[in-house]
Amino acid sequence: MANHPQVPVPSTPLRILCLYSDWRWTGPAEPVLQMCRGLRDLGHEVLFACRAVPRDVRHAEENVPEKAAGYGLRVTTEFALDRYMGVRATLHDLVALPRHLRRHRVQVLHTHLSHDHALGALCARFPGRKRPLLVQTLHRRSVPRDSLGYRLTLRGALRSDGLFVFSERFRHEYIDRFRIDPHRIALQPMTVDLERFSPERPRKPMRPEFGIPDDAVVIGIVSRFQKYRRMDTFVEAAAQVIRERPQTYFLLLGWSGQIEETVVAPIRTFGVEKNVIVAGYRTDDYEDTLACMDIFSLIMPGYDGTARAVREAMAMGKPCVVSDIGMLPDIVEHGRTGLVTPLTPEGLAQAWLRLVDNAVERQTLGRAALDHARAAFRLDAAAQTVEYHYRTWLGGAASAREAAGAPSPGGRSSC
């Protein structure tokens, strides 16, 4: 069972501004929105600020502002949040953000991407004035190498008051590598919409649409198929499995501008067009398609490393086969909720064949994955954990200011 801090009932709600300097619907976006919604449900005043969708983007493309509104959040695009640091946009935000912090008496400024953190730190740390608590979530698939830039943002002039990471192993690596005070870095639980991905919900049968027999074993993956995702290794391993077990099918969900090179070409090279199906980017029937899989797999985590699709599959009771890269071994426990393997064609093929040949083990691992997801990925527990650390860090910051004879951030804040 997951161990979440017990949070006392707050006397007053916190005023929280969350910065997210992107409009694209990519890996970190949904965990951020889920965190904001959870904090809102606890009674806090949460404003989510993100970049506006560029005018030349087609309307049908999924984007962060629309998704945030769909979560029922208060959303603003009043800040440019230009990650390319355009002079005009940056100057605008250096004026607009301090004004907003002062006018709305923001108590917690929570940043997520490198640009919005740099912007928030510049404003929140302006000398000689009251300021909000500055918090940063580190959305990364690996702990970065020690460098001047990271030393500056993690423990130097642009450092935050509090840091969140998604893995206890990563937390210790950050502490050791960057000499971070352990009290300043905390574990933020990963989240999944457990109701949306419940295996008890009725699902549309998807196998007929893809021409997959009912008695076949289906191995699925969800990914943006860029070069670094190592899909050539995936397809080579799939070819090995198909040669030995021709009734095994592979279902690939996702898209990329590089898909011809990264997916279609390897499928042709290994001659597995019949059994490896490229299902494209799914929206309305995504959960239904996930439900028709017997085994879920991911071999290379995305930008933020928390492998959202793996967690969604676990919430649907799917056993997972993952590589030993990044946080994947922290999410999937080898031999209990799935299998962890080195990222080689032979390693993947052996792990897949083990589960293809053993329906009982698939069921056992899948049930354990579901139990783990329901215990560890709860939205309410994650929000309570974040709130607990907000209040702990606010108390520590207030004590430090009192010792130095400076005002606390509870009054009118500006940068």
Secondary structure, DSSP 8 states (H G I E B T S, - for coil): ----------SS--EEEEEE---B--TTHHHHHHHHHHHHHTT-EEEEEE----TTS-TTS-BHHHHHHHTT-EEE--S---TT--HHHHHHHHHHHHHHHHHHT-SEEEE-SHHHHHHHHHHHT-TTS---EEEEE---SS-----HHHHHHHTSTT--SEEEES-HHHHHHHHHHHT--GGGEEE------TTTT-TTS-----HHHHT--TTSEEEEEE----GGG-HHHHHHHHHHHHHH-TTEEEEEE---TTHIIIIIHHHHHHT-TTTEEEEE--STTHHHHHHT-SEEEESS--SSSS-HHHHHHHHTT--EEEESSTTHHHHS-BTTTEEEE-SSHHHHHHHHHHHHT-HHHHHHHHHHHHHHHHHH--HHHHHHHHHHHHHHHHHHHHHHHHHHT---TTSS---
